[in-house]
Amino acid sequence: MAYIDEKNFKKHISSKKFNNIYVIFGDEKYLVKFYTKELVTAVAGKEPCEFAFHQFSSESDVQSIADAIMSVPFMAEYNCVLVNDFDVNKLSKELYNSFMDVLKNIPLTTVVIFSFLSPIKQEKSQDSSSSDGEKKSRSRFKPFCDAVDKMGMGLVAEINMRTATALEHQLSSWADKLGKKLSLPVASRIIYYCGTDLYTLRFELDKICAYAGESDEITLPMVEATVVKKLEAKVYDMVDNVIYGNADKAYTQLYQLFAQREDVRDILRVLGFAYVDLYRARVTVTSGGMLKDTADFFKYGGRAWVLNKAPKKAEKLSTNALRESLAQIVDLSATLNSTVMNEEAALEKLIANLLLIAKRELDYA
C-alpha cells in the first residue's frame, strides 16, 4: 500500500473510521502539526480525558510507551497514545523487534499516533553492524513506516508542501478569517518573497494584516512595505532586472545585498539556481515537454512554481546565451573556491558580464 497524502488523510479523519496505528510525517511541518491535532481531537475529543490520553516525546522510555499502548481506555471510547518524534534508530535490534510485536498485537480500543514534527533523524541504527564491524548507513525510519503501512490496522500519512496554487488559496482563506481580502496575485507575490513554508507565510500574513490596519484589502504596496524577503526572492528579482537589461536596478539590488551582509557565495549559488531554472524551462518548452515532468524529475517539490514562472523570462535569452551565462557563473564559483580575491568585486564583474549578454540579446531582438 502507498502512503496517503494530505487530501485523503483529511477525508480519513472526517470519516471517523479510525485505524489503530498512525504515522504522520512530511516536509511541511505546519501541516503535520495541524493534522496531528485534528486526529487527536477526532479520536479523544477537544479536551482528552487524562485517563485515556497519553503523550510522549522522543526522550520517553519505550517501555512506558508500550505500557500505555496496551492500556484499557477509562471513561472514553478509545485509549489515545500520541508519540512525538519517535526515534526508532536509538533502539537496539531486540528492543525494536519487541516494540514492533507490541504494535502487531495492539488492542482494538487503542489508537497510537506517531507524529514527526521535527526533521526526521537519519542516523545509523544502533545494531546495524556489518560483518566487518562497521555500521551501515541505513536508517530505520522508512522500514518502520513500511511495516506500519503493511499492518491491516496501520496507516501512514505523508504531508508534503502544497502547490503554489494551493498556498495562494490558503493565504486568501487565512486573510478572510482575519477580516481582510487578499487576491490570488498578491498572495502569489507573498509566496514569491517568503517561500513555501507555512509557518513563515502565516507569520508574514499576520504582520501584513496588522500593517493594513482598518483597510479591508491587502495590497501589493502593503506587502512590499512589510514582508521580509528571502535571499532567493531578492536574487531572483535581481536576475529579472539583468535579463530585461535594467542595469541600474540590478546593481542597486546587488549593493543592497552587500549592505545586508549577505554572503557572496550564497548570492552566487542562488544566482546559479535562477539561471538553471531558466535553462531547464527553455529546454523543456522548446522540446515540447511538460514543466510538471521537469519539476518532478529534478525534485522541485513545493518550488515547482518557480519553474512555472521561468518560460516567459527565458524568452528574453537564447539557449546559447543561457549556456554562456551559466558558464560564467560556474567559472566564478570555481575561481572563488581556489583563489583569494575581492569576492564582492568579482561578483560585481559577473553581473556586468551577464548584463552584456542580456543586452546583446535585446539588441538582436
C-alpha atoms as a printed R data frame, in Angstrom:
    type eleno elety resid chain resno       x      y       z
1   ATOM     1    CA   MET     A     1   0.000  0.000   0.000
2   ATOM     2    CA   ALA     A     2   1.131  3.560  -0.739
3   ATOM     3    CA   TYR     A     3   1.261  6.249   1.908
4   ATOM     4    CA   ILE     A     4  -1.750  8.571   1.746
5   ATOM     5    CA   ASP     A     5  -1.479 12.295   1.035
6   ATOM     6    CA   GLU     A     6  -2.989 15.337   2.728
7   ATOM     7    CA   LYS     A     7  -6.256 15.289   0.781
8   ATOM     8    CA   ASN     A     8  -7.020 11.643   1.540
9   ATOM     9    CA   PHE     A     9  -5.847 11.913   5.135
10  ATOM    10    CA   LYS     A    10  -8.230 14.825   5.687
11  ATOM    11    CA   LYS     A    11 -11.093 12.666   4.344
12  ATOM    12    CA   HIS     A    12  -9.990  9.780   6.546
13  ATOM    13    CA   ILE     A    13 -10.115 11.893   9.721
14  ATOM    14    CA   SER     A    14 -13.568 13.194   8.782
15  ATOM    15    CA   SER     A    15 -14.853  9.643   8.265
16  ATOM    16    CA   LYS     A    16 -14.325  8.818  11.971
17  ATOM    17    CA   LYS     A    17 -13.320  5.289  10.919
18  ATOM    18    CA   PHE     A    18 -10.072  5.156  12.831
19  ATOM    19    CA   ASN     A    19  -7.131  2.829  12.377
20  ATOM    20    CA   ASN     A    20  -5.178  1.636  15.390
21  ATOM    21    CA   ILE     A    21  -1.748  2.910  14.311
22  ATOM    22    CA   TYR     A    22  -0.829  6.141  12.530
23  ATOM    23    CA   VAL     A    23   2.452  7.603  11.324
24  ATOM    24    CA   ILE     A    24   2.266 11.257  10.267
25  ATOM    25    CA   PHE     A    25   5.310 12.877   8.682
26  ATOM    26    CA   GLY     A    26   6.347 15.096   5.771
27  ATOM    27    CA   ASP     A    27   8.323 18.176   4.806
28  ATOM    28    CA   GLU     A    28   5.506 20.604   5.701
29  ATOM    29    CA   LYS     A    29   5.754 20.627   9.489
30  ATOM    30    CA   TYR     A    30   2.942 23.152   9.919
31  ATOM    31    CA   LEU     A    31   0.515 20.708   8.317
32  ATOM    32    CA   VAL     A    32   1.968 17.705  10.169
33  ATOM    33    CA   LYS     A    33   1.249 19.510  13.441
34  ATOM    34    CA   PHE     A    34  -2.183 20.638  12.240
35  ATOM    35    CA   TYR     A    35  -3.363 17.178  11.159
36  ATOM    36    CA   THR     A    36  -1.897 15.548  14.262
37  ATOM    37    CA   LYS     A    37  -4.027 17.877  16.367
38  ATOM    38    CA   GLU     A    38  -7.062 17.212  14.157
39  ATOM    39    CA   LEU     A    39  -6.651 13.454  14.527
40  ATOM    40    CA   VAL     A    40  -6.146 13.611  18.307
41  ATOM    41    CA   THR     A    41  -9.253 15.785  18.611
42  ATOM    42    CA   ALA     A    42 -11.279 13.411  16.439
43  ATOM    43    CA   VAL     A    43 -10.188 10.373  18.478
44  ATOM    44    CA   ALA     A    44 -10.005 11.785  22.014
45  ATOM    45    CA   GLY     A    45 -12.069 14.984  21.872
46  ATOM    46    CA   LYS     A    46 -11.104 18.639  22.296
47  ATOM    47    CA   GLU     A    47 -10.376 18.049  25.977
48  ATOM    48    CA   PRO     A    48  -8.979 14.485  26.155
49  ATOM    49    CA   CYS     A    49  -9.638 12.513  29.319
50  ATOM    50    CA   GLU     A    50  -6.407 12.252  31.299
51  ATOM    51    CA   PHE     A    51  -7.092  8.561  31.950
52  ATOM    52    CA   ALA     A    52  -7.370  7.736  28.230
53  ATOM    53    CA   PHE     A    53  -4.845 10.071  26.623
54  ATOM    54    CA   HIS     A    54  -1.074  9.583  26.910
55  ATOM    55    CA   GLN     A    55   1.534 11.833  25.303
56  ATOM    56    CA   PHE     A    56   5.230 11.035  24.837
57  ATOM    57    CA   SER     A    57   8.311 12.672  23.327
58  ATOM    58    CA   SER     A    58  11.470 11.378  21.658
59  ATOM    59    CA   GLU     A    59  13.071 11.159  25.104
60  ATOM    60    CA   SER     A    60  10.363  8.938  26.574
61  ATOM    61    CA   ASP     A    61  11.094  5.399  27.688
62  ATOM    62    CA   VAL     A    62   9.978  2.831  25.105
63  ATOM    63    CA   GLN     A    63   8.563  0.516  27.774
64  ATOM    64    CA   SER     A    64   6.367  3.357  29.057
65  ATOM    65    CA   ILE     A    65   5.022  3.893  25.537
66  ATOM    66    CA   ALA     A    66   4.377  0.153  25.169
67  ATOM    67    CA   ASP     A    67   2.552  0.051  28.525
68  ATOM    68    CA   ALA     A    68   0.360  2.989  27.503
69  ATOM    69    CA   ILE     A    69  -0.495  1.300  24.196
70  ATOM    70    CA   MET     A    70  -1.678 -1.836  25.983
71  ATOM    71    CA   SER     A    71  -3.784  0.142  28.475
72  ATOM    72    CA   VAL     A    72  -7.576 -0.149  28.570
73  ATOM    73    CA   PRO     A    73  -9.460  3.128  27.973
74  ATOM    74    CA   PHE     A    74 -11.169  4.555  31.041
75  ATOM    75    CA   MET     A    75 -14.137  6.929  30.681
76  ATOM    76    CA   ALA     A    76 -13.535  7.162  26.914
77  ATOM    77    CA   GLU     A    77 -14.191  5.147  23.758
78  ATOM    78    CA   TYR     A    78 -10.522  4.978  22.762
79  ATOM    79    CA   ASN     A    79  -7.182  4.832  24.529
80  ATOM    80    CA   CYS     A    80  -5.255  7.509  22.562
81  ATOM    81    CA   VAL     A    81  -1.455  7.478  22.624
82  ATOM    82    CA   LEU     A    82   0.471 10.334  20.958
83  ATOM    83    CA   VAL     A    83   4.220  9.882  20.410
84  ATOM    84    CA   ASN     A    84   6.085 12.890  19.009
85  ATOM    85    CA   ASP     A    85   9.354 12.376  17.080
86  ATOM    86    CA   PHE     A    86   9.759  8.710  17.966
87  ATOM    87    CA   ASP     A    87  13.444  7.870  17.396
88  ATOM    88    CA   VAL     A    88  13.477  4.296  16.106
89  ATOM    89    CA   ASN     A    89  17.211  4.490  15.385
90  ATOM    90    CA   LYS     A    90  18.187  4.667  19.051
91  ATOM    91    CA   LEU     A    91  16.605  1.297  19.792
92  ATOM    92    CA   SER     A    92  18.603 -1.913  19.863
93  ATOM    93    CA   LYS     A    93  17.515 -4.636  17.452
94  ATOM    94    CA   GLU     A    94  15.918 -6.615  20.285
95  ATOM    95    CA   LEU     A    95  14.038 -3.616  21.682
96  ATOM    96    CA   TYR     A    96  12.891 -2.560  18.202
97  ATOM    97    CA   ASN     A    97  11.567 -6.052  17.408
98  ATOM    98    CA   SER     A    98   9.885 -6.243  20.796
99  ATOM    99    CA   PHE     A    99   8.170 -2.903  20.237
100 ATOM   100    CA   MET     A   100   7.003 -3.945  16.762
101 ATOM   101    CA   ASP     A   101   5.440 -7.038  18.364
102 ATOM   102    CA   VAL     A   102   3.502 -4.714  20.670
103 ATOM   103    CA   LEU     A   103   2.172 -2.810  17.648
104 ATOM   104    CA   LYS     A   104   1.211 -6.041  15.882
105 ATOM   105    CA   ASN     A   105  -0.854 -7.025  18.935
106 ATOM   106    CA   ILE     A   106  -2.315 -3.591  19.658
107 ATOM   107    CA   PRO     A   107  -5.752 -3.661  21.369
108 ATOM   108    CA   LEU     A   108  -8.682 -2.662  19.156
109 ATOM   109    CA   THR     A   109  -9.530  0.082  21.663
110 ATOM   110    CA   THR     A   110  -6.119  1.805  21.280
111 ATOM   111    CA   VAL     A   111  -5.174  4.455  18.716
112 ATOM   112    CA   VAL     A   112  -1.454  5.259  18.708
113 ATOM   113    CA   ILE     A   113  -0.216  8.243  16.694
114 ATOM   114    CA   PHE     A   114   3.452  8.675  15.776
115 ATOM   115    CA   SER     A   115   3.846 12.309  14.723
116 ATOM   116    CA   PHE     A   116   7.146 13.638  13.383
117 ATOM   117    CA   LEU     A   117   7.158 17.392  13.991
118 ATOM   118    CA   SER     A   118  10.942 17.784  13.795
119 ATOM   119    CA   PRO     A   119  13.234 16.898  10.876
120 ATOM   120    CA   ILE     A   120  13.485 13.130  10.511
121 ATOM   121    CA   LYS     A   121  16.656 11.763  12.063
122 ATOM   122    CA   GLN     A   122  18.643  9.663   9.609
123 ATOM   123    CA   GLU     A   123  21.369  8.424  11.967
124 ATOM   124    CA   LYS     A   124  22.599  4.854  11.730
125 ATOM   125    CA   SER     A   125  20.625  2.445  13.860
126 ATOM   126    CA   GLN     A   126  22.332  1.028  16.936
127 ATOM   127    CA   ASP     A   127  22.534 -2.562  15.785
128 ATOM   128    CA   SER     A   128  23.238 -2.136  12.062
129 ATOM   129    CA   SER     A   129  26.712 -3.653  12.199
130 ATOM   130    CA   SER     A   130  28.098 -5.363   9.145
131 ATOM   131    CA   SER     A   131  30.314 -8.434   9.187
132 ATOM   132    CA   ASP     A   132  33.443 -6.290   9.300
133 ATOM   133    CA   GLY     A   133  32.228 -4.442  12.377
134 ATOM   134    CA   GLU     A   134  31.366 -1.162  10.621
135 ATOM   135    CA   LYS     A   135  27.961  0.441  10.926
136 ATOM   136    CA   LYS     A   136  25.733  0.586   7.888
137 ATOM   137    CA   SER     A   137  24.260  3.969   6.980
138 ATOM   138    CA   ARG     A   138  20.681  2.753   6.875
139 ATOM   139    CA   SER     A   139  18.021  4.481   8.954
140 ATOM   140    CA   ARG     A   140  15.126  2.514  10.404
141 ATOM   141    CA   PHE     A   141  12.579  5.266   9.735
142 ATOM   142    CA   LYS     A   142  11.351  4.094   6.317
143 ATOM   143    CA   PRO     A   143  11.301  0.401   7.263
144 ATOM   144    CA   PHE     A   144   9.266  1.412  10.332
145 ATOM   145    CA   CYS     A   145   6.774  3.327   8.153
146 ATOM   146    CA   ASP     A   146   6.588  0.453   5.672
147 ATOM   147    CA   ALA     A   147   5.952 -2.036   8.460
148 ATOM   148    CA   VAL     A   148   3.109  0.089   9.861
149 ATOM   149    CA   ASP     A   149   1.682  0.607   6.372
150 ATOM   150    CA   LYS     A   150   1.566 -3.164   5.791
151 ATOM   151    CA   MET     A   151  -0.297 -3.812   9.038
152 ATOM   152    CA   GLY     A   152  -4.026 -4.126   8.465
153 ATOM   153    CA   MET     A   153  -4.674 -1.609  11.237
154 ATOM   154    CA   GLY     A   154  -1.880  0.801  10.259
155 ATOM   155    CA   LEU     A   155  -1.932  3.977   8.157
156 ATOM   156    CA   VAL     A   156   0.952  6.258   7.100
157 ATOM   157    CA   ALA     A   157   0.251  9.851   6.045
158 ATOM   158    CA   GLU     A   158   2.962 11.799   4.217
159 ATOM   159    CA   ILE     A   159   2.110 15.502   4.348
160 ATOM   160    CA   ASN     A   160   4.300 17.452   1.939
161 ATOM   161    CA   MET     A   161   4.401 21.019   0.690
162 ATOM   162    CA   ARG     A   162   1.392 22.253  -1.221
163 ATOM   163    CA   THR     A   163   1.445 23.566  -4.754
164 ATOM   164    CA   ALA     A   164   1.702 27.305  -5.330
165 ATOM   165    CA   THR     A   165  -1.992 27.457  -6.250
166 ATOM   166    CA   ALA     A   166  -2.992 25.668  -3.051
167 ATOM   167    CA   LEU     A   167  -0.780 28.001  -1.000
168 ATOM   168    CA   GLU     A   168  -2.348 31.056  -2.639
169 ATOM   169    CA   HIS     A   169  -5.819 29.829  -1.677
170 ATOM   170    CA   GLN     A   170  -4.622 29.025   1.852
171 ATOM   171    CA   LEU     A   171  -3.284 32.566   2.313
172 ATOM   172    CA   SER     A   172  -6.506 34.015   0.928
173 ATOM   173    CA   SER     A   173  -8.534 31.865   3.335
174 ATOM   174    CA   TRP     A   174  -6.429 32.932   6.320
175 ATOM   175    CA   ALA     A   175  -6.748 36.592   5.324
176 ATOM   176    CA   ASP     A   176 -10.526 36.206   5.034
177 ATOM   177    CA   LYS     A   177 -10.684 34.854   8.591
178 ATOM   178    CA   LEU     A   178  -8.651 37.874   9.703
179 ATOM   179    CA   GLY     A   179 -11.160 40.212   8.061
180 ATOM   180    CA   LYS     A   180  -9.053 41.084   5.013
181 ATOM   181    CA   LYS     A   181  -9.447 40.448   1.304
182 ATOM   182    CA   LEU     A   182  -6.358 39.006  -0.359
183 ATOM   183    CA   SER     A   183  -6.340 38.478  -4.120
184 ATOM   184    CA   LEU     A   184  -4.554 35.430  -5.517
185 ATOM   185    CA   PRO     A   185  -1.987 37.526  -7.476
186 ATOM   186    CA   VAL     A   186  -0.989 39.363  -4.284
187 ATOM   187    CA   ALA     A   187  -0.897 36.037  -2.411
188 ATOM   188    CA   SER     A   188   1.416 34.747  -5.151
189 ATOM   189    CA   ARG     A   189   3.768 37.679  -4.557
190 ATOM   190    CA   ILE     A   190   3.904 36.893  -0.813
191 ATOM   191    CA   ILE     A   191   4.879 33.303  -1.633
192 ATOM   192    CA   TYR     A   192   7.483 34.550  -4.108
193 ATOM   193    CA   TYR     A   193   9.079 36.712  -1.418
194 ATOM   194    CA   CYS     A   194   8.773 34.348   1.553
195 ATOM   195    CA   GLY     A   195   8.941 30.828   0.159
196 ATOM   196    CA   THR     A   196   6.545 27.941   0.751
197 ATOM   197    CA   ASP     A   197   6.960 27.259   4.481
198 ATOM   198    CA   LEU     A   198   3.501 27.696   6.040
199 ATOM   199    CA   TYR     A   199   4.844 28.854   9.420
200 ATOM   200    CA   THR     A   200   6.698 31.690   7.671
201 ATOM   201    CA   LEU     A   201   3.744 32.555   5.438
202 ATOM   202    CA   ARG     A   202   1.347 32.744   8.382
203 ATOM   203    CA   PHE     A   203   3.754 34.920  10.365
204 ATOM   204    CA   GLU     A   204   4.232 37.321   7.446
205 ATOM   205    CA   LEU     A   205   0.485 37.446   6.757
206 ATOM   206    CA   ASP     A   206  -0.205 38.402  10.374
207 ATOM   207    CA   LYS     A   207   2.332 41.236  10.016
208 ATOM   208    CA   ILE     A   208   0.733 42.468   6.803
209 ATOM   209    CA   CYS     A   209  -2.764 42.408   8.323
210 ATOM   210    CA   ALA     A   210  -1.545 44.410  11.320
211 ATOM   211    CA   TYR     A   211   0.083 46.929   8.966
212 ATOM   212    CA   ALA     A   212  -3.105 47.160   6.881
213 ATOM   213    CA   GLY     A   213  -4.994 48.491   9.888
214 ATOM   214    CA   GLU     A   214  -8.592 49.381   9.016
215 ATOM   215    CA   SER     A   215  -8.150 48.643   5.324
216 ATOM   216    CA   ASP     A   216 -10.370 45.835   4.066
217 ATOM   217    CA   GLU     A   217  -7.932 44.662   1.396
218 ATOM   218    CA   ILE     A   218  -4.277 43.696   1.387
219 ATOM   219    CA   THR     A   219  -2.495 45.428  -1.465
220 ATOM   220    CA   LEU     A   220   0.869 44.883  -3.128
221 ATOM   221    CA   PRO     A   221   2.364 48.087  -1.608
222 ATOM   222    CA   MET     A   222   1.462 46.742   1.842
223 ATOM   223    CA   VAL     A   223   3.286 43.530   1.032
224 ATOM   224    CA   GLU     A   224   6.319 45.415  -0.257
225 ATOM   225    CA   ALA     A   225   6.412 47.544   2.899
226 ATOM   226    CA   THR     A   226   6.230 44.736   5.448
227 ATOM   227    CA   VAL     A   227   7.395 41.370   4.123
228 ATOM   228    CA   VAL     A   228  10.938 40.208   4.820
229 ATOM   229    CA   LYS     A   229  12.175 38.806   1.522
230 ATOM   230    CA   LYS     A   230  14.228 35.647   1.460
231 ATOM   231    CA   LEU     A   231  17.606 35.752  -0.247
232 ATOM   232    CA   GLU     A   232  16.169 33.658  -3.073
233 ATOM   233    CA   ALA     A   233  13.480 36.249  -3.819
234 ATOM   234    CA   LYS     A   234  15.999 39.111  -3.730
235 ATOM   235    CA   VAL     A   235  18.395 37.384  -6.122
236 ATOM   236    CA   TYR     A   236  15.629 36.254  -8.472
237 ATOM   237    CA   ASP     A   237  14.391 39.865  -8.619
238 ATOM   238    CA   MET     A   238  17.918 40.951  -9.494
239 ATOM   239    CA   VAL     A   239  18.089 38.323 -12.241
240 ATOM   240    CA   ASP     A   240  14.817 39.659 -13.669
241 ATOM   241    CA   ASN     A   241  16.404 43.084 -13.987
242 ATOM   242    CA   VAL     A   242  19.543 41.591 -15.532
243 ATOM   243    CA   ILE     A   243  17.726 39.703 -18.293
244 ATOM   244    CA   TYR     A   244  15.474 42.692 -19.015
245 ATOM   245    CA   GLY     A   245  18.538 44.955 -19.247
246 ATOM   246    CA   ASN     A   246  17.725 47.134 -16.214
247 ATOM   247    CA   ALA     A   247  21.329 47.671 -15.161
248 ATOM   248    CA   ASP     A   248  20.701 50.423 -12.604
249 ATOM   249    CA   LYS     A   249  18.098 48.374 -10.743
250 ATOM   250    CA   ALA     A   250  20.216 45.228 -10.884
251 ATOM   251    CA   TYR     A   251  23.250 46.985  -9.384
252 ATOM   252    CA   THR     A   252  21.106 48.706  -6.748
253 ATOM   253    CA   GLN     A   253  19.791 45.314  -5.647
254 ATOM   254    CA   LEU     A   254  23.300 43.832  -5.647
255 ATOM   255    CA   TYR     A   255  24.647 46.651  -3.463
256 ATOM   256    CA   GLN     A   256  21.683 46.218  -1.110
257 ATOM   257    CA   LEU     A   257  22.639 42.563  -0.708
258 ATOM   258    CA   PHE     A   258  26.210 43.615   0.095
259 ATOM   259    CA   ALA     A   259  24.934 46.190   2.606
260 ATOM   260    CA   GLN     A   260  22.800 43.499   4.263
261 ATOM   261    CA   ARG     A   261  25.964 41.401   4.667
262 ATOM   262    CA   GLU     A   262  24.688 38.558   2.513
263 ATOM   263    CA   ASP     A   263  27.481 36.088   1.782
264 ATOM   264    CA   VAL     A   264  28.833 36.462  -1.769
265 ATOM   265    CA   ARG     A   265  28.924 32.695  -2.261
266 ATOM   266    CA   ASP     A   266  25.308 32.348  -1.159
267 ATOM   267    CA   ILE     A   267  24.305 35.056  -3.634
268 ATOM   268    CA   LEU     A   268  26.264 33.302  -6.379
269 ATOM   269    CA   ARG     A   269  24.686 29.947  -5.511
270 ATOM   270    CA   VAL     A   270  21.143 31.329  -5.777
271 ATOM   271    CA   LEU     A   271  22.104 33.221  -8.939
272 ATOM   272    CA   GLY     A   272  23.127 29.892 -10.424
273 ATOM   273    CA   PHE     A   273  19.804 28.325  -9.392
274 ATOM   274    CA   ALA     A   274  17.930 31.146 -11.135
275 ATOM   275    CA   TYR     A   275  19.743 30.621 -14.423
276 ATOM   276    CA   VAL     A   276  19.414 26.839 -14.153
277 ATOM   277    CA   ASP     A   277  15.646 27.314 -13.771
278 ATOM   278    CA   LEU     A   278  15.601 29.471 -16.900
279 ATOM   279    CA   TYR     A   279  17.645 26.927 -18.847
280 ATOM   280    CA   ARG     A   280  15.508 23.977 -17.763
281 ATOM   281    CA   ALA     A   281  12.339 25.866 -18.670
282 ATOM   282    CA   ARG     A   282  13.764 26.802 -22.085
283 ATOM   283    CA   VAL     A   283  14.835 23.245 -22.919
284 ATOM   284    CA   THR     A   284  11.520 21.799 -21.684
285 ATOM   285    CA   VAL     A   285   9.380 24.181 -23.725
286 ATOM   286    CA   THR     A   286  11.432 24.002 -26.927
287 ATOM   287    CA   SER     A   287  11.464 20.193 -26.810
288 ATOM   288    CA   GLY     A   288   7.693 20.049 -26.344
289 ATOM   289    CA   GLY     A   289   7.952 18.674 -22.819
290 ATOM   290    CA   MET     A   290   5.853 19.411 -19.749
291 ATOM   291    CA   LEU     A   291   7.162 21.668 -16.993
292 ATOM   292    CA   LYS     A   292   5.480 19.421 -14.419
293 ATOM   293    CA   ASP     A   293   7.546 16.466 -15.613
294 ATOM   294    CA   THR     A   294  10.734 18.538 -15.380
295 ATOM   295    CA   ALA     A   295   9.797 19.708 -11.872
296 ATOM   296    CA   ASP     A   296   9.145 16.117 -10.796
297 ATOM   297    CA   PHE     A   297  12.378 14.819 -12.340
298 ATOM   298    CA   PHE     A   298  14.538 17.451 -10.613
299 ATOM   299    CA   LYS     A   299  12.505 17.161  -7.382
300 ATOM   300    CA   TYR     A   300  11.357 20.799  -7.195
301 ATOM   301    CA   GLY     A   301   8.558 19.787  -4.829
302 ATOM   302    CA   GLY     A   302   6.906 22.900  -3.410
303 ATOM   303    CA   ARG     A   303   9.204 25.089  -5.542
304 ATOM   304    CA   ALA     A   304   7.629 23.966  -8.824
305 ATOM   305    CA   TRP     A   305   6.005 27.399  -9.127
306 ATOM   306    CA   VAL     A   306   9.491 28.889  -9.698
307 ATOM   307    CA   LEU     A   307   9.886 26.757 -12.811
308 ATOM   308    CA   ASN     A   308   6.388 27.643 -13.991
309 ATOM   309    CA   LYS     A   309   7.297 31.344 -13.992
310 ATOM   310    CA   ALA     A   310  10.547 30.817 -15.880
311 ATOM   311    CA   PRO     A   311   9.457 30.292 -19.543
312 ATOM   312    CA   LYS     A   312   8.342 33.890 -20.097
313 ATOM   313    CA   LYS     A   313  11.623 35.220 -18.711
314 ATOM   314    CA   ALA     A   314  13.640 32.638 -20.643
315 ATOM   315    CA   GLU     A   315  12.221 34.034 -23.885
316 ATOM   316    CA   LYS     A   316  14.489 37.057 -23.425
317 ATOM   317    CA   LEU     A   317  17.630 34.938 -23.779
318 ATOM   318    CA   SER     A   318  18.597 32.409 -26.434
319 ATOM   319    CA   THR     A   319  19.677 28.924 -25.412
320 ATOM   320    CA   ASN     A   320  23.287 29.815 -26.255
321 ATOM   321    CA   ALA     A   321  23.045 32.970 -24.135
322 ATOM   322    CA   LEU     A   322  21.747 30.944 -21.189
323 ATOM   323    CA   ARG     A   323  24.622 28.481 -21.603
324 ATOM   324    CA   GLU     A   324  27.133 31.336 -21.781
325 ATOM   325    CA   SER     A   325  25.657 32.916 -18.659
326 ATOM   326    CA   LEU     A   326  25.778 29.628 -16.770
327 ATOM   327    CA   ALA     A   327  29.390 29.085 -17.846
328 ATOM   328    CA   GLN     A   328  30.328 32.490 -16.408
329 ATOM   329    CA   ILE     A   329  28.606 31.634 -13.108
330 ATOM   330    CA   VAL     A   330  30.319 28.233 -12.903
331 ATOM   331    CA   ASP     A   331  33.716 29.773 -13.708
332 ATOM   332    CA   LEU     A   332  33.404 32.320 -10.903
333 ATOM   333    CA   SER     A   333  32.260 29.643  -8.460
334 ATOM   334    CA   ALA     A   334  35.329 27.551  -9.274
335 ATOM   335    CA   THR     A   335  37.614 30.586  -9.006
336 ATOM   336    CA   LEU     A   336  36.245 31.564  -5.576
337 ATOM   337    CA   ASN     A   337  36.995 28.057  -4.339
338 ATOM   338    CA   SER     A   338  40.598 28.151  -5.493
339 ATOM   339    CA   THR     A   339  41.750 31.775  -5.340
340 ATOM   340    CA   VAL     A   340  41.849 34.518  -2.724
341 ATOM   341    CA   MET     A   341  40.285 37.663  -4.176
342 ATOM   342    CA   ASN     A   342  37.889 40.527  -3.584
343 ATOM   343    CA   GLU     A   343  34.711 38.455  -3.799
344 ATOM   344    CA   GLU     A   344  32.301 41.389  -3.969
345 ATOM   345    CA   ALA     A   345  34.227 42.934  -6.863
346 ATOM   346    CA   ALA     A   346  34.280 39.576  -8.653
347 ATOM   347    CA   LEU     A   347  30.503 39.210  -8.289
348 ATOM   348    CA   GLU     A   348  30.023 42.801  -9.464
349 ATOM   349    CA   LYS     A   349  32.039 41.967 -12.589
350 ATOM   350    CA   LEU     A   350  29.953 38.825 -13.165
351 ATOM   351    CA   ILE     A   351  26.731 40.875 -13.077
352 ATOM   352    CA   ALA     A   352  28.290 43.221 -15.634
353 ATOM   353    CA   ASN     A   353  29.060 40.270 -17.924
354 ATOM   354    CA   LEU     A   354  25.549 38.863 -17.523
355 ATOM   355    CA   LEU     A   355  24.107 42.275 -18.367
356 ATOM   356    CA   LEU     A   356  26.263 42.429 -21.508
357 ATOM   357    CA   ILE     A   357  24.992 39.019 -22.612
358 ATOM   358    CA   ALA     A   358  21.403 40.098 -21.992
359 ATOM   359    CA   LYS     A   359  21.947 43.435 -23.803
360 ATOM   360    CA   ARG     A   360  23.319 41.613 -26.810
361 ATOM   361    CA   GLU     A   361  20.181 39.506 -26.920
362 ATOM   362    CA   LEU     A   362  17.963 42.589 -26.619
363 ATOM   363    CA   ASP     A   363  19.860 44.300 -29.442
364 ATOM   364    CA   TYR     A   364  19.298 41.300 -31.701
365 ATOM   365    CA   ALA     A   365  15.588 41.123 -30.886
